[in-house]
Amino acid sequence: MFDLKEFQQRREQLLASMSVGIAIIPTALEAIRNRDSHYPYRFDSYFYYLTGFKEPESLLLL
């Protein structure tokens, strides 16, 4: 299991490095192999690094 505080600290570091503004960080979309078959989903590493979340089509808004 992982510690959720680690992800929170990473988001706080990102916010501290931004002087002003917002960050909209998407994760990967699901890729379709053919009409009725998907490739195995692979989340974006940078999104997981900040959130610990592995679901497709998600957004992190800071």
PQR file of N, CA, C, O and H, with PARSE charges and radii, in Angstrom:
ATOM      1  N   MET A   1       0.845  -1.185   0.000 -0.4000 1.5000
ATOM      2  CA  MET A   1       0.000   0.000   0.000 -0.0000 2.0000
ATOM      3  C   MET A   1       0.885   1.241   0.000  0.5500 1.7000
ATOM      4  O   MET A   1       2.045   1.184   0.410 -0.5500 1.4000
ATOM      5  N   PHE A   2       0.357   2.320  -0.444 -0.4000 1.5000
ATOM      6  CA  PHE A   2       1.124   3.560  -0.521 -0.0000 2.0000
ATOM      7  C   PHE A   2       0.527   4.611   0.405  0.5500 1.7000
ATOM      8  O   PHE A   2      -0.629   4.516   0.817 -0.5500 1.4000
ATOM      9  H   PHE A   2      -0.585   2.367  -0.777  0.4000 1.0000
ATOM     10  N   ASP A   3       1.322   5.591   0.714 -0.4000 1.5000
ATOM     11  CA  ASP A   3       0.913   6.652   1.624 -0.0000 2.0000
ATOM     12  C   ASP A   3       0.339   7.820   0.829  0.5500 1.7000
ATOM     13  O   ASP A   3       1.042   8.405   0.004 -0.5500 1.4000
ATOM     14  H   ASP A   3       2.261   5.667   0.380  0.4000 1.0000
ATOM     15  N   LEU A   4      -0.909   8.167   1.057 -0.4000 1.5000
ATOM     16  CA  LEU A   4      -1.556   9.256   0.323 -0.0000 2.0000
ATOM     17  C   LEU A   4      -0.906  10.605   0.599  0.5500 1.7000
ATOM     18  O   LEU A   4      -0.990  11.511  -0.230 -0.5500 1.4000
ATOM     19  H   LEU A   4      -1.480   7.692   1.727  0.4000 1.0000
ATOM     20  N   LYS A   5      -0.263  10.751   1.747 -0.4000 1.5000
ATOM     21  CA  LYS A   5       0.398  12.016   2.082 -0.0000 2.0000
ATOM     22  C   LYS A   5       1.542  12.315   1.122  0.5500 1.7000
ATOM     23  O   LYS A   5       1.847  13.480   0.864 -0.5500 1.4000
ATOM     24  H   LYS A   5      -0.195  10.015   2.421  0.4000 1.0000
ATOM     25  N   GLU A   6       2.173  11.280   0.594 -0.4000 1.5000
ATOM     26  CA  GLU A   6       3.256  11.469  -0.369 -0.0000 2.0000
ATOM     27  C   GLU A   6       2.738  12.173  -1.625  0.5500 1.7000
ATOM     28  O   GLU A   6       3.380  13.094  -2.131 -0.5500 1.4000
ATOM     29  H   GLU A   6       1.925  10.334   0.803  0.4000 1.0000
ATOM     30  N   PHE A   7       1.584  11.743  -2.124 -0.4000 1.5000
ATOM     31  CA  PHE A   7       0.989  12.371  -3.303 -0.0000 2.0000
ATOM     32  C   PHE A   7       0.551  13.802  -2.985  0.5500 1.7000
ATOM     33  O   PHE A   7       0.711  14.701  -3.811 -0.5500 1.4000
ATOM     34  H   PHE A   7       1.062  10.995  -1.713  0.4000 1.0000
ATOM     35  N   GLN A   8       0.003  14.008  -1.799 -0.4000 1.5000
ATOM     36  CA  GLN A   8      -0.404  15.348  -1.381 -0.0000 2.0000
ATOM     37  C   GLN A   8       0.806  16.284  -1.324  0.5500 1.7000
ATOM     38  O   GLN A   8       0.714  17.433  -1.754 -0.5500 1.4000
ATOM     39  H   GLN A   8      -0.127  13.278  -1.128  0.4000 1.0000
ATOM     40  N   GLN A   9       1.917  15.815  -0.810 -0.4000 1.5000
ATOM     41  CA  GLN A   9       3.130  16.638  -0.737 -0.0000 2.0000
ATOM     42  C   GLN A   9       3.625  17.002  -2.130  0.5500 1.7000
ATOM     43  O   GLN A   9       4.078  18.125  -2.350 -0.5500 1.4000
ATOM     44  H   GLN A   9       1.992  14.881  -0.460  0.4000 1.0000
ATOM     45  N   ARG A  10       3.545  16.074  -3.064 -0.4000 1.5000
ATOM     46  CA  ARG A  10       3.969  16.356  -4.436 -0.0000 2.0000
ATOM     47  C   ARG A  10       3.100  17.436  -5.067  0.5500 1.7000
ATOM     48  O   ARG A  10       3.606  18.320  -5.757 -0.5500 1.4000
ATOM     49  H   ARG A  10       3.178  15.161  -2.885  0.4000 1.0000
ATOM     50  N   ARG A  11       1.783  17.364  -4.830 -0.4000 1.5000
ATOM     51  CA  ARG A  11       0.882  18.407  -5.366 -0.0000 2.0000
ATOM     52  C   ARG A  11       1.170  19.752  -4.714  0.5500 1.7000
ATOM     53  O   ARG A  11       1.147  20.786  -5.381 -0.5500 1.4000
ATOM     54  H   ARG A  11       1.372  16.646  -4.269  0.4000 1.0000
ATOM     55  N   GLU A  12       1.440  19.740  -3.426 -0.4000 1.5000
ATOM     56  CA  GLU A  12       1.765  20.989  -2.729 -0.0000 2.0000
ATOM     57  C   GLU A  12       3.061  21.600  -3.259  0.5500 1.7000
ATOM     58  O   GLU A  12       3.167  22.821  -3.373 -0.5500 1.4000
ATOM     59  H   GLU A  12       1.459  18.900  -2.884  0.4000 1.0000
ATOM     60  N   GLN A  13       4.050  20.758  -3.585 -0.4000 1.5000
ATOM     61  CA  GLN A  13       5.302  21.260  -4.164 -0.0000 2.0000
ATOM     62  C   GLN A  13       5.049  21.891  -5.531  0.5500 1.7000
ATOM     63  O   GLN A  13       5.619  22.933  -5.854 -0.5500 1.4000
ATOM     64  H   GLN A  13       3.964  19.766  -3.492  0.4000 1.0000
ATOM     65  N   LEU A  14       4.205  21.264  -6.322 -0.4000 1.5000
ATOM     66  CA  LEU A  14       3.866  21.833  -7.632 -0.0000 2.0000
ATOM     67  C   LEU A  14       3.178  23.177  -7.467  0.5500 1.7000
ATOM     68  O   LEU A  14       3.519  24.137  -8.157 -0.5500 1.4000
ATOM     69  H   LEU A  14       3.742  20.418  -6.060  0.4000 1.0000
ATOM     70  N   LEU A  15       2.214  23.254  -6.561 -0.4000 1.5000
ATOM     71  CA  LEU A  15       1.517  24.519  -6.311 -0.0000 2.0000
ATOM     72  C   LEU A  15       2.467  25.600  -5.818  0.5500 1.7000
ATOM     73  O   LEU A  15       2.337  26.761  -6.204 -0.5500 1.4000
ATOM     74  H   LEU A  15       1.937  22.474  -6.001  0.4000 1.0000
ATOM     75  N   ALA A  16       3.414  25.233  -4.976 -0.4000 1.5000
ATOM     76  CA  ALA A  16       4.374  26.207  -4.456 -0.0000 2.0000
ATOM     77  C   ALA A  16       5.285  26.731  -5.560  0.5500 1.7000
ATOM     78  O   ALA A  16       5.722  27.881  -5.512 -0.5500 1.4000
ATOM     79  H   ALA A  16       3.519  24.290  -4.663  0.4000 1.0000
ATOM     80  N   SER A  17       5.574  25.889  -6.559 -0.4000 1.5000
ATOM     81  CA  SER A  17       6.440  26.328  -7.654 -0.0000 2.0000
ATOM     82  C   SER A  17       5.709  27.226  -8.644  0.5500 1.7000
ATOM     83  O   SER A  17       6.347  27.920  -9.437 -0.5500 1.4000
ATOM     84  H   SER A  17       5.218  24.955  -6.598  0.4000 1.0000
ATOM     85  N   MET A  18       4.383  27.221  -8.608 -0.4000 1.5000
ATOM     86  CA  MET A  18       3.581  28.094  -9.475 -0.0000 2.0000
ATOM     87  C   MET A  18       3.315  29.386  -8.709  0.5500 1.7000
ATOM     88  O   MET A  18       2.771  29.350  -7.606 -0.5500 1.4000
ATOM     89  H   MET A  18       3.865  26.658  -7.965  0.4000 1.0000
ATOM     90  N   SER A  19       3.684  30.495  -9.269 -0.4000 1.5000
ATOM     91  CA  SER A  19       3.438  31.752  -8.555 -0.0000 2.0000
ATOM     92  C   SER A  19       1.967  32.163  -8.646  0.5500 1.7000
ATOM     93  O   SER A  19       1.405  32.687  -7.684 -0.5500 1.4000
ATOM     94  H   SER A  19       4.126  30.524 -10.166  0.4000 1.0000
ATOM     95  N   VAL A  20       1.357  31.930  -9.782 -0.4000 1.5000
ATOM     96  CA  VAL A  20      -0.046  32.283  -9.970 -0.0000 2.0000
ATOM     97  C   VAL A  20      -0.608  31.418 -11.098  0.5500 1.7000
ATOM     98  O   VAL A  20       0.144  30.951 -11.954 -0.5500 1.4000
ATOM     99  H   VAL A  20       1.813  31.505 -10.564  0.4000 1.0000
ATOM    100  N   GLY A  21      -1.895  31.206 -11.104 -0.4000 1.5000
ATOM    101  CA  GLY A  21      -2.524  30.462 -12.185 -0.0000 2.0000
ATOM    102  C   GLY A  21      -3.076  29.131 -11.727  0.5500 1.7000
ATOM    103  O   GLY A  21      -3.144  28.829 -10.536 -0.5500 1.4000
ATOM    104  H   GLY A  21      -2.506  31.585 -10.409  0.4000 1.0000
ATOM    105  N   ILE A  22      -3.466  28.345 -12.716 -0.4000 1.5000
ATOM    106  CA  ILE A  22      -4.010  27.022 -12.447 -0.0000 2.0000
ATOM    107  C   ILE A  22      -3.241  25.991 -13.267  0.5500 1.7000
ATOM    108  O   ILE A  22      -2.595  26.334 -14.257 -0.5500 1.4000
ATOM    109  H   ILE A  22      -3.411  28.590 -13.684  0.4000 1.0000
ATOM    110  N   ALA A  23      -3.312  24.753 -12.857 -0.4000 1.5000
ATOM    111  CA  ALA A  23      -2.738  23.643 -13.610 -0.0000 2.0000
ATOM    112  C   ALA A  23      -3.848  22.645 -13.901  0.5500 1.7000
ATOM    113  O   ALA A  23      -4.545  22.195 -12.991 -0.5500 1.4000
ATOM    114  H   ALA A  23      -3.837  24.475 -12.053  0.4000 1.0000
ATOM    115  N   ILE A  24      -4.007  22.307 -15.162 -0.4000 1.5000
ATOM    116  CA  ILE A  24      -4.950  21.278 -15.583 -0.0000 2.0000
ATOM    117  C   ILE A  24      -4.118  20.148 -16.160  0.5500 1.7000
ATOM    118  O   ILE A  24      -3.493  20.297 -17.210 -0.5500 1.4000
ATOM    119  H   ILE A  24      -3.441  22.673 -15.901  0.4000 1.0000
ATOM    120  N   ILE A  25      -4.113  19.020 -15.468 -0.4000 1.5000
ATOM    121  CA  ILE A  25      -3.251  17.907 -15.844 -0.0000 2.0000
ATOM    122  C   ILE A  25      -4.130  16.690 -16.140  0.5500 1.7000
ATOM    123  O   ILE A  25      -4.726  16.115 -15.230 -0.5500 1.4000
ATOM    124  H   ILE A  25      -4.620  18.899 -14.615  0.4000 1.0000
ATOM    125  N   PRO A  26      -4.210  16.300 -17.422 -0.5600 1.5000
ATOM    126  CA  PRO A  26      -5.010  15.126 -17.787  0.2800 2.0000
ATOM    127  C   PRO A  26      -4.192  13.854 -17.720  0.5500 1.7000
ATOM    128  O   PRO A  26      -2.962  13.890 -17.760 -0.5500 1.4000
ATOM    129  N   THR A  27      -4.872  12.746 -17.621 -0.4000 1.5000
ATOM    130  CA  THR A  27      -4.214  11.454 -17.766 -0.0000 2.0000
ATOM    131  C   THR A  27      -4.536  10.904 -19.149  0.5500 1.7000
ATOM    132  O   THR A  27      -5.269  11.529 -19.916 -0.5500 1.4000
ATOM    133  H   THR A  27      -5.871  12.717 -17.588  0.4000 1.0000
ATOM    134  N   ALA A  28      -4.002   9.763 -19.459 -0.4000 1.5000
ATOM    135  CA  ALA A  28      -4.164   9.184 -20.789 -0.0000 2.0000
ATOM    136  C   ALA A  28      -5.606   8.757 -21.054  0.5500 1.7000
ATOM    137  O   ALA A  28      -6.359   8.416 -20.142 -0.5500 1.4000
ATOM    138  H   ALA A  28      -3.406   9.255 -18.836  0.4000 1.0000
ATOM    139  N   LEU A  29      -5.956   8.789 -22.326 -0.4000 1.5000
ATOM    140  CA  LEU A  29      -7.242   8.266 -22.768 -0.0000 2.0000
ATOM    141  C   LEU A  29      -7.085   6.776 -23.058  0.5500 1.7000
ATOM    142  O   LEU A  29      -5.975   6.280 -23.249 -0.5500 1.4000
ATOM    143  H   LEU A  29      -5.344   9.066 -23.067  0.4000 1.0000
ATOM    144  N   GLU A  30      -8.194   6.087 -23.087 -0.4000 1.5000
ATOM    145  CA  GLU A  30      -8.148   4.685 -23.485 -0.0000 2.0000
ATOM    146  C   GLU A  30      -7.943   4.620 -24.996  0.5500 1.7000
ATOM    147  O   GLU A  30      -8.543   5.396 -25.739 -0.5500 1.4000
ATOM    148  H   GLU A  30      -9.096   6.490 -22.933  0.4000 1.0000
ATOM    149  N   ALA A  31      -7.113   3.712 -25.444 -0.4000 1.5000
ATOM    150  CA  ALA A  31      -6.842   3.559 -26.867 -0.0000 2.0000
ATOM    151  C   ALA A  31      -7.615   2.362 -27.415  0.5500 1.7000
ATOM    152  O   ALA A  31      -7.584   1.267 -26.853 -0.5500 1.4000
ATOM    153  H   ALA A  31      -6.626   3.081 -24.840  0.4000 1.0000
ATOM    154  N   ILE A  32      -8.307   2.600 -28.524 -0.4000 1.5000
ATOM    155  CA  ILE A  32      -9.092   1.546 -29.158 -0.0000 2.0000
ATOM    156  C   ILE A  32      -8.214   0.800 -30.158  0.5500 1.7000
ATOM    157  O   ILE A  32      -7.565   1.409 -31.008 -0.5500 1.4000
ATOM    158  H   ILE A  32      -8.332   3.489 -28.981  0.4000 1.0000
ATOM    159  N   ARG A  33      -8.204  -0.511 -30.045 -0.4000 1.5000
ATOM    160  CA  ARG A  33      -7.423  -1.343 -30.967 -0.0000 2.0000
ATOM    161  C   ARG A  33      -8.198  -1.540 -32.274  0.5500 1.7000
ATOM    162  O   ARG A  33      -7.647  -1.377 -33.363 -0.5500 1.4000
ATOM    163  H   ARG A  33      -8.732  -1.005 -29.354  0.4000 1.0000
ATOM    164  N   ASN A  34      -9.459  -1.886 -32.154 -0.4000 1.5000
ATOM    165  CA  ASN A  34     -10.361  -1.956 -33.295 -0.0000 2.0000
ATOM    166  C   ASN A  34     -11.756  -1.644 -32.775  0.5500 1.7000
ATOM    167  O   ASN A  34     -11.873  -1.149 -31.654 -0.5500 1.4000
ATOM    168  H   ASN A  34      -9.907  -2.018 -31.269  0.4000 1.0000
ATOM    169  N   ARG A  35     -12.762  -1.892 -33.488 -0.4000 1.5000
ATOM    170  CA  ARG A  35     -14.100  -1.419 -33.116 -0.0000 2.0000
ATOM    171  C   ARG A  35     -14.575  -1.856 -31.731  0.5500 1.7000
ATOM    172  O   ARG A  35     -15.252  -1.092 -31.043 -0.5500 1.4000
ATOM    173  H   ARG A  35     -12.667  -2.294 -34.399  0.4000 1.0000
ATOM    174  N   ASP A  36     -14.239  -3.039 -31.327 -0.4000 1.5000
ATOM    175  CA  ASP A  36     -14.770  -3.537 -30.059 -0.0000 2.0000
ATOM    176  C   ASP A  36     -13.696  -4.037 -29.097  0.5500 1.7000
ATOM    177  O   ASP A  36     -13.992  -4.808 -28.184 -0.5500 1.4000
ATOM    178  H   ASP A  36     -13.689  -3.660 -31.886  0.4000 1.0000
ATOM    179  N   SER A  37     -12.467  -3.607 -29.292 -0.4000 1.5000
ATOM    180  CA  SER A  37     -11.381  -4.063 -28.435 -0.0000 2.0000
ATOM    181  C   SER A  37     -10.457  -2.900 -28.090  0.5500 1.7000
ATOM    182  O   SER A  37     -10.086  -2.107 -28.956 -0.5500 1.4000
ATOM    183  H   SER A  37     -12.227  -2.981 -30.034  0.4000 1.0000
ATOM    184  N   HIS A  38     -10.096  -2.811 -26.823 -0.4000 1.5000
ATOM    185  CA  HIS A  38      -9.203  -1.743 -26.356 -0.0000 2.0000
ATOM    186  C   HIS A  38      -7.824  -2.317 -26.052  0.5500 1.7000
ATOM    187  O   HIS A  38      -7.681  -3.482 -25.682 -0.5500 1.4000
ATOM    188  H   HIS A  38     -10.398  -3.455 -26.119  0.4000 1.0000
ATOM    189  N   TYR A  39      -6.826  -1.473 -26.219 -0.4000 1.5000
ATOM    190  CA  TYR A  39      -5.504  -1.840 -25.725 -0.0000 2.0000
ATOM    191  C   TYR A  39      -5.555  -1.833 -24.198  0.5500 1.7000
ATOM    192  O   TYR A  39      -6.381  -1.123 -23.625 -0.5500 1.4000
ATOM    193  H   TYR A  39      -6.942  -0.526 -26.520  0.4000 1.0000
ATOM    194  N   PRO A  40      -4.707  -2.591 -23.528 -0.5600 1.5000
ATOM    195  CA  PRO A  40      -4.651  -2.503 -22.070  0.2800 2.0000
ATOM    196  C   PRO A  40      -4.334  -1.060 -21.654  0.5500 1.7000
ATOM    197  O   PRO A  40      -3.443  -0.426 -22.219 -0.5500 1.4000
ATOM    198  N   TYR A  41      -5.056  -0.564 -20.684 -0.4000 1.5000
ATOM    199  CA  TYR A  41      -4.887   0.836 -20.279 -0.0000 2.0000
ATOM    200  C   TYR A  41      -3.567   1.038 -19.548  0.5500 1.7000
ATOM    201  O   TYR A  41      -3.199   0.257 -18.670 -0.5500 1.4000
ATOM    202  H   TYR A  41      -5.779  -1.080 -20.225  0.4000 1.0000
ATOM    203  N   ARG A  42      -2.868   2.095 -19.923 -0.4000 1.5000
ATOM    204  CA  ARG A  42      -1.633   2.499 -19.237 -0.0000 2.0000
ATOM    205  C   ARG A  42      -1.773   3.971 -18.880  0.5500 1.7000
ATOM    206  O   ARG A  42      -1.822   4.827 -19.763 -0.5500 1.4000
ATOM    207  H   ARG A  42      -3.168   2.730 -20.636  0.4000 1.0000
ATOM    208  N   PHE A  43      -1.838   4.261 -17.593 -0.4000 1.5000
ATOM    209  CA  PHE A  43      -1.972   5.638 -17.110 -0.0000 2.0000
ATOM    210  C   PHE A  43      -0.677   6.400 -17.366  0.5500 1.7000
ATOM    211  O   PHE A  43       0.387   5.800 -17.522 -0.5500 1.4000
ATOM    212  H   PHE A  43      -1.799   3.566 -16.876  0.4000 1.0000
ATOM    213  N   ASP A  44      -0.779   7.734 -17.407 -0.4000 1.5000
ATOM    214  CA  ASP A  44       0.405   8.579 -17.562 -0.0000 2.0000
ATOM    215  C   ASP A  44       1.176   8.626 -16.249  0.5500 1.7000
ATOM    216  O   ASP A  44       0.588   8.801 -15.181 -0.5500 1.4000
ATOM    217  H   ASP A  44      -1.643   8.221 -17.279  0.4000 1.0000
ATOM    218  N   SER A  45       2.476   8.472 -16.333 -0.4000 1.5000
ATOM    219  CA  SER A  45       3.322   8.429 -15.142 -0.0000 2.0000
ATOM    220  C   SER A  45       3.273   9.726 -14.355  0.5500 1.7000
ATOM    221  O   SER A  45       3.221   9.698 -13.126 -0.5500 1.4000
ATOM    222  H   SER A  45       2.953   8.330 -17.201  0.4000 1.0000
ATOM    223  N   TYR A  46       3.289  10.873 -15.046 -0.4000 1.5000
ATOM    224  CA  TYR A  46       3.276  12.152 -14.330 -0.0000 2.0000
ATOM    225  C   TYR A  46       1.969  12.354 -13.576  0.5500 1.7000
ATOM    226  O   TYR A  46       1.966  12.934 -12.490 -0.5500 1.4000
ATOM    227  H   TYR A  46       3.332  10.896 -16.045  0.4000 1.0000
ATOM    228  N   PHE A  47       0.860  11.886 -14.135 -0.4000 1.5000
ATOM    229  CA  PHE A  47      -0.429  11.999 -13.464 -0.0000 2.0000
ATOM    230  C   PHE A  47      -0.447  11.125 -12.212  0.5500 1.7000
ATOM    231  O   PHE A  47      -0.883  11.559 -11.146 -0.5500 1.4000
ATOM    232  H   PHE A  47       0.862  11.415 -15.017  0.4000 1.0000
ATOM    233  N   TYR A  48       0.032   9.887 -12.355 -0.4000 1.5000
ATOM    234  CA  TYR A  48       0.081   8.980 -11.214 -0.0000 2.0000
ATOM    235  C   TYR A  48       1.025   9.513 -10.135  0.5500 1.7000
ATOM    236  O   TYR A  48       0.740   9.382  -8.945 -0.5500 1.4000
ATOM    237  H   TYR A  48       0.386   9.534 -13.221  0.4000 1.0000
ATOM    238  N   TYR A  49       2.135  10.106 -10.540 -0.4000 1.5000
ATOM    239  CA  TYR A  49       3.112  10.671  -9.597 -0.0000 2.0000
ATOM    240  C   TYR A  49       2.459  11.713  -8.692  0.5500 1.7000
ATOM    241  O   TYR A  49       2.800  11.811  -7.513 -0.5500 1.4000
ATOM    242  H   TYR A  49       2.366  10.212 -11.507  0.4000 1.0000
ATOM    243  N   LEU A  50       1.531  12.484  -9.232 -0.4000 1.5000
ATOM    244  CA  LEU A  50       0.869  13.532  -8.457 -0.0000 2.0000
ATOM    245  C   LEU A  50      -0.387  13.061  -7.728  0.5500 1.7000
ATOM    246  O   LEU A  50      -0.767  13.646  -6.714 -0.5500 1.4000
ATOM    247  H   LEU A  50       1.254  12.405 -10.189  0.4000 1.0000
ATOM    248  N   THR A  51      -1.033  12.011  -8.234 -0.4000 1.5000
ATOM    249  CA  THR A  51      -2.336  11.643  -7.685 -0.0000 2.0000
ATOM    250  C   THR A  51      -2.422  10.237  -7.089  0.5500 1.7000
ATOM    251  O   THR A  51      -3.159  10.019  -6.128 -0.5500 1.4000
ATOM    252  H   THR A  51      -0.724  11.536  -9.057  0.4000 1.0000
ATOM    253  N   GLY A  52      -1.680   9.289  -7.646 -0.4000 1.5000
ATOM    254  CA  GLY A  52      -1.836   7.898  -7.234 -0.0000 2.0000
ATOM    255  C   GLY A  52      -3.091   7.272  -7.806  0.5500 1.7000
ATOM    256  O   GLY A  52      -3.530   6.218  -7.345 -0.5500 1.4000
ATOM    257  H   GLY A  52      -1.081   9.466  -8.427  0.4000 1.0000
ATOM    258  N   PHE A  53      -3.675   7.922  -8.817 -0.4000 1.5000
ATOM    259  CA  PHE A  53      -4.949   7.513  -9.399 -0.0000 2.0000
ATOM    260  C   PHE A  53      -4.703   6.880 -10.759  0.5500 1.7000
ATOM    261  O   PHE A  53      -3.976   7.450 -11.573 -0.5500 1.4000
ATOM    262  H   PHE A  53      -3.318   8.778  -9.191  0.4000 1.0000
ATOM    263  N   LYS A  54      -5.288   5.720 -11.028 -0.4000 1.5000
ATOM    264  CA  LYS A  54      -5.007   4.964 -12.243 -0.0000 2.0000
ATOM    265  C   LYS A  54      -6.184   4.877 -13.220  0.5500 1.7000
ATOM    266  O   LYS A  54      -6.123   4.095 -14.168 -0.5500 1.4000
ATOM    267  H   LYS A  54      -5.879   5.257 -10.367  0.4000 1.0000
ATOM    268  N   GLU A  55      -7.225   5.636 -13.025 -0.4000 1.5000
ATOM    269  CA  GLU A  55      -8.408   5.544 -13.892 -0.0000 2.0000
ATOM    270  C   GLU A  55      -8.228   6.373 -15.159  0.5500 1.7000
ATOM    271  O   GLU A  55      -7.632   7.449 -15.113 -0.5500 1.4000
ATOM    272  H   GLU A  55      -7.275   6.272 -12.254  0.4000 1.0000
ATOM    273  N   PRO A  56      -8.736   5.885 -16.287 -0.5600 1.5000
ATOM    274  CA  PRO A  56      -8.615   6.616 -17.556  0.2800 2.0000
ATOM    275  C   PRO A  56      -9.489   7.865 -17.587  0.5500 1.7000
ATOM    276  O   PRO A  56     -10.468   7.986 -16.851 -0.5500 1.4000
ATOM    277  N   GLU A  57      -9.099   8.791 -18.467 -0.4000 1.5000
ATOM    278  CA  GLU A  57      -9.862  10.009 -18.749 -0.0000 2.0000
ATOM    279  C   GLU A  57     -10.134  10.830 -17.498  0.5500 1.7000
ATOM    280  O   GLU A  57     -11.247  11.321 -17.308 -0.5500 1.4000
ATOM    281  H   GLU A  57      -8.304   8.692 -19.065  0.4000 1.0000
ATOM    282  N   SER A  58      -9.146  10.979 -16.659 -0.4000 1.5000
ATOM    283  CA  SER A  58      -9.262  11.770 -15.426 -0.0000 2.0000
ATOM    284  C   SER A  58      -8.492  13.075 -15.568  0.5500 1.7000
ATOM    285  O   SER A  58      -7.615  13.205 -16.422 -0.5500 1.4000
ATOM    286  H   SER A  58      -8.242  10.580 -16.813  0.4000 1.0000
ATOM    287  N   LEU A  59      -8.830  14.029 -14.727 -0.4000 1.5000
ATOM    288  CA  LEU A  59      -8.152  15.331 -14.701 -0.0000 2.0000
ATOM    289  C   LEU A  59      -7.744  15.672 -13.290  0.5500 1.7000
ATOM    290  O   LEU A  59      -8.442  15.353 -12.327 -0.5500 1.4000
ATOM    291  H   LEU A  59      -9.542  13.924 -14.033  0.4000 1.0000
ATOM    292  N   LEU A  60      -6.592  16.331 -13.180 -0.4000 1.5000
ATOM    293  CA  LEU A  60      -6.162  16.923 -11.911 -0.0000 2.0000
ATOM    294  C   LEU A  60      -6.199  18.422 -12.129  0.5500 1.7000
ATOM    295  O   LEU A  60      -5.535  18.936 -13.029 -0.5500 1.4000
ATOM    296  H   LEU A  60      -6.026  16.590 -13.962  0.4000 1.0000
ATOM    297  N   LEU A  61      -6.950  19.111 -11.335 -0.4000 1.5000
ATOM    298  CA  LEU A  61      -7.076  20.565 -11.436 -0.0000 2.0000
ATOM    299  C   LEU A  61      -6.532  21.188 -10.165  0.5500 1.7000
ATOM    300  O   LEU A  61      -7.056  20.953  -9.076 -0.5500 1.4000
ATOM    301  H   LEU A  61      -7.490  18.693 -10.604  0.4000 1.0000
ATOM    302  N   LEU A  62      -5.478  21.987 -10.305 -0.4000 1.5000
ATOM    303  CA  LEU A  62      -4.857  22.658  -9.156 -0.0000 2.0000
ATOM    304  C   LEU A  62      -4.940  24.151  -9.367  0.5500 1.7000
ATOM    305  O   LEU A  62      -4.478  24.920  -8.524 -0.5500 1.4000
ATOM    306  H   LEU A  62      -5.053  22.178 -11.189  0.4000 1.0000
TER
END
